[in-house]
Amino acid sequence: MKYLFLIIAIFFEVIATCALKSSEQFTRLRLSLVAVLGYAVAFYFLSLTLKSMPIGIAYAIWSGLGIVLISGIGYLVYNQSLDFPAIIGILFIIIGVLIINLYSNSVSH
């Protein structure tokens, strides 16, 4: 269940961050509400994850995958560019998350 909770937390964090960008500094009420509620749901599910996963590992996965997803959405939806160093950095994040999940004894599978 911890990975399901973590995936839900990441999903709502990404939705909330996109809504935050589109809320135009909280001047659009609906998108502002989506951002605030999305972050609340994301933190709730992250807290459930922390019952059975070390905080450092959970946060590394949560923030790492969030960065990768938001970077992709920024590129595809908001036409934000990613230069070569940014792409390399994102690949390192993905590799780091994979190493944690595949090889670390800190995470019980």
Secondary structure as the mmCIF struct_conf table of DSSP 4:
data_model
#
loop_
_struct_conf.conf_type_id
_struct_conf.id
_struct_conf.beg_label_comp_id
_struct_conf.beg_label_asym_id
_struct_conf.beg_label_seq_id
_struct_conf.end_label_comp_id
_struct_conf.end_label_asym_id
_struct_conf.end_label_seq_id
HELX_RH_AL_P HELX_RH_AL_P1 LYS A 2 SER A 22
TURN_TY1_P TURN_TY1_P1 SER A 23 THR A 27
BEND BEND1 ARG A 28 ARG A 28
HELX_RH_AL_P HELX_RH_AL_P2 LEU A 29 THR A 49
TURN_TY1_P TURN_TY1_P2 LEU A 50 SER A 52
BEND BEND2 MET A 53 MET A 53
HELX_RH_AL_P HELX_RH_AL_P3 ILE A 55 LEU A 76
TURN_TY1_P TURN_TY1_P3 VAL A 77 VAL A 77
BEND BEND3 TYR A 78 TYR A 78
HELX_RH_AL_P HELX_RH_AL_P4 PHE A 84 TYR A 103
TURN_TY1_P TURN_TY1_P4 ASN A 105 SER A 106
BEND BEND4 VAL A 107 VAL A 107
#
